[in-house]
Amino acid sequence: MASEPVKGPASYFPSIEKKYGKPIAEWQQIVRVRLPAKHMELVAMLKDEHGMGHGHANAVVAHTLTEKG
């Protein structure tokens, strides 16, 4: 049985890890340390402080906030 392709924010994870050199767990921890904060504040932090592109930053934040519930 073929596995389903990864969808949503997690589909960006391999390219994020390759481009920025850290595992997703590390990026998620960076986001969690800043909680509580608004989604776009967290995206801006990843972009401004870590040089992440908007789509990648948004994917990390969205996935992290979804996990947190």
Buried (B, 14 or more C-beta within 10 A) or exposed (E): EEEEEEEEBBEBBEEBBEEBEEEBEEBBEBBEEEEEBEEEEBBBBBBEEBEBBEEBBBBBBBBBBEEEE
